[in-house]
Amino acid sequence: MSSPHGADSEVGRLQTVMLHRPGPELKRLTPRNNDKLLFDGIPWISRAQDEHDAFAQALRDRGVEVLYLVELLVETLASEEARAHAIAAVTSQMHLGDTLGTYLTDALHDQSPEELATLLTAGVRNDELAGGIGLVTSLLPHDDFVIDPLPNLLFTRDSSVWIRDRVAITSLAMPARRRETQLTELIYTEHPRFAGTPKIHGWHHENVEGGDVLLMAPGVLAVGVGERTTPAGVERMARQVFQADLAHTVLAVPIAQERATMHLDTVCTMVDVDKIVMYPNVADSLQAFTVTPAERTGPLDTDLRLEVAGAEPFLVAAAKAMRIDTLHQIDTGLDPVTAEREQWDDGNNTLAVAPRVAVAYERNEETNARLEDAGIEVVRIAGSELGSGRGGPRCMSCPVSRAPLPTD
């Protein structure tokens, strides 16, 4: 990889990661809106921040550079062009109307980069407006948001994923999250650190979420297809990675369309080049369709024909694509009930910081013990408040650069 950024696996030594420290957007959660905003509870914010700070420090202690999404956004918004793009994106929403939209456009342009970043991420309520009063504001409940908050920014894995030296801007399925990728794309396009970074996919394309994309090995992607990622999204991403020679195989992996299994990384994550921690209650039924490139029929991406093989057991298909004898499975928990409890508590959602070293929530005691029995060093972190949005260490981190794996 010639770029200073990029990743070709889930387990190469982590060099740089993007996180989002919980902020004022979480103060917008109430018992009436937390379901709509995709949280299972109302987090204790100061404790969530303490837990997140400890997570970031654990990564720094392993030599990882930690970037914060909002800091990058503030630096990006120092550019007038970036500010104009960000403001146009948020004020073009059809529910605002002309009177409110015009007011917000002018008001947002008057903000400093720091103030603008806060408003774009924490949102604006109807009763917080100082102008733009008209039919829309009169008919909206006073506590409705005219700019929605983005509490799920915490889960930076979902809005972008690096595949070798390119960044895939994803397309998030749930209405509460769709603006996240617009901000992520703005950072990767306008921030000086990422100048010239080639991008694929895009927030305006079919749904693909980063939590569904696993870099199983150099050249091999597994993409979950379920509640958040569609078959059409996988098809488009497959064509793009084949066209750019980023991968030779994409495994399309159907998963249950349920809250507990919203992404592929809620049921399995890589912890070594040939080891995967997996929810045992689905291990026997999880399958994969192997997708490879065929001949081209013309010059466009859509002219690249895809070969789609029949379904095979996921572990079998993955081992074949990775060109290893066996992809070893480490189970979550010791029995079906414990496995179900620890899967719900993100026991499968580990973040590898190097081969055989993984960050995991401390509360998943049985899973962590099994990881250690398999030779995996477990870096334990607290997550009692961070987990209220249903996400673990992998969900909360977007690797920006990893050391390439050895090719021997």
C-alpha positions as CSV (number, residue, x, y, z in Angstrom):
1,M,0.0,0.0,0.0
2,S,1.6,3.3,-1.1
3,S,-0.8,5.5,0.9
4,P,0.1,6.4,4.5
5,H,-3.4,5.1,5.4
6,G,-5.1,1.8,4.7
7,A,-5.7,-1.8,5.9
8,D,-5.5,-5.2,4.3
9,S,-6.8,-7.3,7.3
10,E,-8.6,-7.2,10.6
11,V,-5.5,-8.2,12.6
12,G,-2.5,-6.4,11.2
13,R,-0.8,-4.2,13.9
14,L,-3.1,-1.3,14.4
15,Q,-1.3,2.0,13.7
16,T,-4.0,4.7,13.5
17,V,-7.7,4.6,14.5
18,M,-10.6,7.0,14.4
19,L,-12.9,7.2,17.5
20,H,-15.7,9.4,18.6
21,R,-15.7,10.4,22.3
22,P,-19.3,10.5,23.5
23,G,-20.5,14.1,23.6
24,P,-23.5,16.4,23.8
25,E,-25.4,14.3,21.2
26,L,-26.0,11.6,23.9
27,K,-27.7,14.3,26.1
28,R,-30.4,14.4,23.5
29,L,-31.6,10.8,24.3
30,T,-34.8,10.5,26.2
31,P,-37.1,7.5,27.0
32,R,-39.3,8.8,24.2
33,N,-36.8,9.0,21.4
34,N,-34.1,6.4,22.3
35,D,-35.7,3.7,20.2
36,K,-35.9,6.0,17.2
37,L,-32.2,6.9,17.7
38,L,-31.3,3.2,18.0
39,F,-30.3,3.1,21.7
40,D,-31.5,0.4,24.1
41,G,-31.2,2.7,27.1
42,I,-30.2,6.2,28.3
43,P,-26.4,6.1,29.0
44,W,-24.8,7.8,32.0
45,I,-22.8,10.2,29.9
46,S,-19.9,11.0,32.2
47,R,-19.4,7.3,32.9
48,A,-19.6,6.6,29.2
49,Q,-16.9,9.2,28.6
50,D,-14.7,7.8,31.3
51,E,-15.1,4.3,29.8
52,H,-14.3,5.7,26.3
53,D,-11.2,7.6,27.6
54,A,-10.0,4.3,29.1
55,F,-10.6,2.6,25.8
56,A,-8.6,5.2,23.9
57,Q,-5.8,5.1,26.4
58,A,-5.6,1.3,26.2
59,L,-5.0,1.8,22.4
60,R,-2.4,4.5,23.0
61,D,-0.6,2.2,25.4
62,R,-0.3,-0.3,22.5
63,G,1.3,2.4,20.3
64,V,-1.9,3.3,18.4
65,E,-2.5,6.9,17.2
66,V,-6.0,7.9,18.2
67,L,-7.9,10.4,16.0
68,Y,-11.2,11.9,17.1
69,L,-13.9,12.3,14.5
70,V,-15.2,15.7,15.9
71,E,-11.7,17.1,16.1
72,L,-11.2,16.2,12.4
73,L,-14.6,17.7,11.6
74,V,-13.7,21.0,13.3
75,E,-10.5,21.2,11.4
76,T,-12.3,20.3,8.2
77,L,-14.9,23.1,8.8
78,A,-12.1,25.7,8.8
79,S,-12.5,25.5,5.0
80,E,-15.3,27.7,3.6
81,E,-15.9,25.2,0.9
82,A,-16.3,22.4,3.5
83,R,-18.6,24.6,5.6
84,A,-20.8,25.3,2.6
85,H,-21.0,21.6,1.7
86,A,-21.9,20.6,5.3
87,I,-24.5,23.3,5.7
88,A,-26.1,22.6,2.3
89,A,-26.4,18.9,3.2
90,V,-28.2,19.5,6.5
91,T,-30.5,22.3,5.3
92,S,-31.6,20.6,2.1
93,Q,-33.8,18.2,4.0
94,M,-37.4,18.4,2.7
95,H,-39.1,18.6,6.1
96,L,-37.7,22.1,6.8
97,G,-39.5,24.2,4.2
98,D,-38.1,27.4,2.7
99,T,-38.6,29.7,5.7
100,L,-36.8,27.6,8.2
101,G,-34.3,26.3,5.7
102,T,-33.2,29.8,4.7
103,Y,-32.9,30.9,8.4
104,L,-30.8,27.8,9.3
105,T,-28.5,28.3,6.3
106,D,-27.7,31.9,7.4
107,A,-27.5,31.0,11.1
108,L,-25.1,28.1,10.5
109,H,-22.8,30.2,8.4
110,D,-22.4,32.6,11.3
111,Q,-21.0,29.8,13.6
112,S,-17.4,29.1,14.3
113,P,-16.1,25.7,13.2
114,E,-16.4,24.4,16.7
115,E,-19.9,25.7,17.1
116,L,-21.0,24.4,13.7
117,A,-19.5,20.9,14.5
118,T,-21.6,20.8,17.7
119,L,-24.8,21.8,16.0
120,L,-24.3,19.3,13.2
121,T,-23.7,16.4,15.6
122,A,-25.8,17.3,18.7
123,G,-28.7,18.7,16.6
124,V,-31.1,21.6,17.0
125,R,-34.5,21.5,18.6
126,N,-37.5,23.5,17.6
127,D,-37.6,25.4,20.9
128,E,-33.9,26.3,20.5
129,L,-34.5,28.4,17.3
130,A,-34.0,32.1,17.5
131,G,-35.6,32.7,14.1
132,G,-37.1,31.0,11.1
133,I,-40.5,31.1,12.8
134,G,-43.3,30.1,10.4
135,L,-45.7,27.4,9.5
136,V,-43.2,24.5,9.9
137,T,-42.0,25.7,13.4
138,S,-45.6,26.4,14.5
139,L,-46.8,22.9,13.6
140,L,-43.8,21.0,14.9
141,P,-43.9,20.0,18.6
142,H,-41.6,22.3,20.6
143,D,-39.2,19.5,21.4
144,D,-38.9,18.0,17.9
145,F,-35.6,18.3,16.2
146,V,-35.1,20.4,13.1
147,I,-31.6,19.0,12.9
148,D,-31.4,15.5,14.3
149,P,-28.7,14.6,16.8
150,L,-26.3,11.8,15.8
151,P,-25.7,9.7,19.0
152,N,-24.5,6.7,16.9
153,L,-21.4,8.6,15.8
154,L,-19.9,6.6,18.7
155,F,-19.8,3.7,16.3
156,T,-17.2,5.0,13.8
157,R,-16.8,1.5,12.2
158,D,-20.1,1.9,10.3
159,S,-19.6,5.1,8.3
160,S,-16.4,4.2,6.6
161,V,-14.0,1.2,6.1
162,W,-10.5,1.2,4.7
163,I,-9.9,-1.5,2.1
164,R,-6.2,-1.4,1.3
165,D,-5.4,2.2,0.4
166,R,-8.9,3.3,-0.4
167,V,-11.7,4.3,2.0
168,A,-15.2,3.1,1.4
169,I,-17.8,5.6,2.3
170,T,-20.7,3.5,3.4
171,S,-24.4,4.0,3.1
172,L,-26.3,3.6,6.4
173,A,-29.7,2.1,6.3
174,M,-31.5,3.6,9.3
175,P,-32.8,7.2,9.0
176,A,-31.3,8.1,12.3
177,R,-27.8,7.5,10.9
178,R,-27.8,8.6,7.3
179,R,-26.2,12.0,7.9
180,E,-23.2,10.4,9.6
181,T,-21.7,9.2,6.3
182,Q,-22.1,12.7,4.8
183,L,-19.9,14.1,7.6
184,T,-17.4,11.2,7.3
185,E,-17.2,11.8,3.5
186,L,-16.6,15.5,4.1
187,I,-13.6,14.7,6.4
188,Y,-12.1,12.3,3.9
189,T,-12.6,14.8,1.1
190,E,-11.7,18.1,2.6
191,H,-9.4,17.5,5.6
192,P,-5.7,18.1,4.7
193,R,-4.6,14.8,6.2
194,F,-6.6,12.8,3.8
195,A,-6.0,15.0,0.7
196,G,-6.1,12.8,-2.5
197,T,-7.4,9.7,-0.7
198,P,-9.2,7.6,-3.3
199,K,-12.8,6.7,-2.3
200,I,-15.2,4.0,-3.3
201,H,-18.9,3.3,-2.7
202,G,-20.6,6.4,-1.2
203,W,-23.5,7.4,1.0
204,H,-25.8,7.9,-1.9
205,H,-25.5,4.2,-3.1
206,E,-27.2,1.0,-1.9
207,N,-26.9,0.2,1.8
208,V,-23.6,-1.2,3.0
209,E,-22.5,-0.6,6.7
210,G,-19.0,-1.0,7.9
211,G,-20.0,-3.3,10.7
212,D,-20.9,-5.8,8.1
213,V,-17.5,-5.7,6.3
214,L,-14.7,-7.9,7.6
215,L,-11.3,-7.9,6.0
216,M,-10.7,-11.6,6.5
217,A,-7.3,-11.7,4.8
218,P,-5.5,-9.6,2.2
219,G,-7.8,-9.8,-0.9
220,V,-10.7,-11.4,1.0
221,L,-13.8,-9.5,2.2
222,A,-16.7,-11.0,4.1
223,V,-19.9,-8.8,4.0
224,G,-22.9,-9.5,6.1
225,V,-26.3,-9.2,4.4
226,G,-29.1,-8.6,6.9
227,E,-30.9,-5.7,8.6
228,R,-28.4,-3.0,7.5
229,T,-26.6,-4.2,4.4
230,T,-28.5,-5.2,1.2
231,P,-27.6,-7.7,-1.5
232,A,-27.5,-4.8,-4.0
233,G,-25.1,-3.0,-1.7
234,V,-22.8,-6.0,-1.6
235,E,-23.0,-6.4,-5.4
236,R,-21.9,-2.8,-6.0
237,M,-19.1,-3.0,-3.5
238,A,-17.9,-6.3,-4.9
239,R,-17.7,-4.7,-8.4
240,Q,-15.8,-1.7,-7.1
241,V,-13.2,-3.7,-5.1
242,F,-12.6,-6.1,-8.0
243,Q,-12.3,-3.2,-10.5
244,A,-9.8,-1.5,-8.2
245,D,-7.9,-4.8,-7.6
246,L,-8.5,-4.4,-3.8
247,A,-9.8,-8.0,-3.4
248,H,-10.1,-11.2,-5.3
249,T,-13.0,-12.7,-3.3
250,V,-16.1,-11.3,-1.6
251,L,-18.1,-13.6,0.7
252,A,-21.7,-12.5,1.0
253,V,-22.9,-13.8,4.3
254,P,-26.7,-13.8,5.1
255,I,-27.4,-13.0,8.8
256,A,-30.7,-12.7,10.7
257,Q,-32.5,-9.4,10.3
258,E,-32.7,-8.8,14.1
259,R,-31.5,-6.2,16.5
260,A,-29.1,-8.7,18.2
261,T,-27.4,-9.5,14.9
262,M,-27.6,-6.2,13.2
263,H,-24.1,-6.6,11.7
264,L,-21.8,-9.5,10.8
265,D,-19.4,-8.2,13.5
266,T,-22.0,-8.9,16.2
267,V,-21.6,-12.6,15.5
268,C,-17.9,-12.9,14.6
269,T,-14.6,-11.0,14.5
270,M,-11.1,-12.0,13.6
271,V,-8.5,-12.2,16.4
272,D,-5.6,-13.8,14.5
273,V,-4.8,-14.6,10.9
274,D,-6.5,-18.0,11.2
275,K,-8.8,-17.5,14.3
276,I,-12.2,-16.0,14.6
277,V,-14.4,-15.5,17.7
278,M,-17.9,-16.6,16.8
279,Y,-21.4,-16.9,18.3
280,P,-21.8,-20.7,18.5
281,N,-25.6,-20.5,18.2
282,V,-25.2,-19.5,14.6
283,A,-21.9,-21.1,13.7
284,D,-23.4,-24.2,12.2
285,S,-26.0,-22.4,10.1
286,L,-23.9,-19.4,9.0
287,Q,-23.3,-19.7,5.2
288,A,-21.5,-17.7,2.5
289,F,-21.9,-17.1,-1.2
290,T,-18.5,-16.8,-2.8
291,V,-18.4,-13.9,-5.3
292,T,-15.4,-13.6,-7.7
293,P,-14.8,-11.4,-10.8
294,A,-15.5,-12.8,-14.3
295,E,-14.8,-11.4,-17.7
296,R,-15.6,-7.8,-18.6
297,T,-18.2,-6.9,-21.2
298,G,-17.4,-3.2,-21.4
299,P,-15.5,-0.3,-19.8
300,L,-17.8,0.5,-16.9
301,D,-17.9,-1.0,-13.4
302,T,-21.3,-2.4,-14.2
303,D,-19.8,-4.2,-17.2
304,L,-17.8,-6.5,-14.9
305,R,-19.7,-9.7,-14.6
306,L,-19.7,-11.5,-11.2
307,E,-19.5,-15.2,-10.6
308,V,-21.6,-16.2,-7.6
309,A,-21.0,-19.7,-6.3
310,G,-23.6,-21.6,-4.3
311,A,-23.9,-21.3,-0.5
312,E,-21.3,-23.1,1.7
313,P,-20.7,-23.1,5.4
314,F,-19.1,-19.8,6.2
315,L,-16.0,-21.2,7.9
316,V,-15.4,-23.5,4.9
317,A,-15.9,-20.8,2.3
318,A,-13.7,-18.4,4.2
319,A,-10.8,-20.8,4.7
320,K,-10.9,-21.6,0.9
321,A,-10.8,-17.9,0.0
322,M,-8.1,-17.2,2.6
323,R,-6.1,-20.1,1.3
324,I,-5.6,-21.7,4.7
325,D,-6.5,-25.2,5.9
326,T,-8.8,-24.2,8.7
327,L,-10.3,-21.0,10.1
328,H,-10.4,-21.9,13.8
329,Q,-13.5,-21.0,15.7
330,I,-13.5,-19.7,19.3
331,D,-16.9,-19.8,20.8
332,T,-18.7,-17.1,22.8
333,G,-19.6,-18.6,26.2
334,L,-19.6,-22.2,27.4
335,D,-23.3,-23.1,26.9
336,P,-26.2,-21.7,24.7
337,V,-27.6,-19.4,27.4
338,T,-24.2,-17.9,28.3
339,A,-23.4,-17.6,24.6
340,E,-26.6,-15.7,24.0
341,R,-26.0,-13.4,26.9
342,E,-22.4,-12.6,26.0
343,Q,-23.3,-12.2,22.3
344,W,-25.9,-9.6,23.3
345,D,-23.2,-7.9,25.4
346,D,-20.9,-7.7,22.3
347,G,-18.7,-10.7,23.3
348,N,-18.0,-11.3,19.6
349,N,-17.3,-7.7,18.8
350,T,-13.6,-7.6,19.6
351,L,-11.0,-5.2,18.1
352,A,-7.7,-6.8,17.2
353,V,-4.7,-4.4,17.8
354,A,-2.3,-7.0,16.5
355,P,-2.3,-10.7,15.7
356,R,-3.4,-12.6,18.8
357,V,-4.1,-9.3,20.8
358,A,-7.7,-8.1,21.1
359,V,-9.7,-5.5,23.0
360,A,-12.9,-6.8,24.6
361,Y,-15.5,-5.8,27.1
362,E,-14.5,-7.1,30.5
363,R,-18.0,-8.3,31.4
364,N,-17.9,-11.1,28.9
365,E,-15.9,-13.3,31.2
366,E,-16.6,-16.7,29.6
367,T,-15.7,-15.5,26.1
368,N,-12.6,-13.7,27.3
369,A,-11.5,-16.9,29.1
370,R,-12.0,-18.9,25.9
371,L,-10.0,-16.3,23.9
372,E,-7.1,-16.6,26.4
373,D,-7.3,-20.4,26.3
374,A,-6.8,-20.1,22.5
375,G,-3.7,-18.0,22.9
376,I,-5.3,-14.6,22.5
377,E,-4.1,-11.8,24.7
378,V,-7.3,-10.0,25.9
379,V,-7.1,-6.2,26.7
380,R,-10.2,-5.8,28.9
381,I,-12.1,-2.5,29.0
382,A,-15.3,-1.4,30.8
383,G,-18.4,-0.9,28.7
384,S,-21.5,-0.8,31.0
385,E,-22.5,2.5,29.6
386,L,-20.9,2.4,26.1
387,G,-22.8,-0.8,25.3
388,S,-26.2,0.9,25.6
389,G,-26.2,1.5,21.9
390,R,-25.4,-2.1,21.1
391,G,-21.8,-2.0,20.1
392,G,-18.4,-3.2,21.3
393,P,-14.7,-2.2,20.8
394,R,-14.8,-3.0,17.0
395,C,-18.0,-1.0,16.5
396,M,-16.5,2.0,18.2
397,S,-13.3,2.1,16.1
398,C,-12.5,2.7,12.5
399,P,-8.9,1.5,11.7
400,V,-7.4,4.2,9.5
401,S,-4.1,2.3,9.1
402,R,-2.8,-1.2,9.9
403,A,0.5,-2.7,9.2
404,P,0.3,-5.1,6.2
405,L,0.4,-8.8,7.1
406,P,3.4,-10.8,6.0
407,T,3.0,-12.3,2.5
408,D,5.1,-15.4,3.1
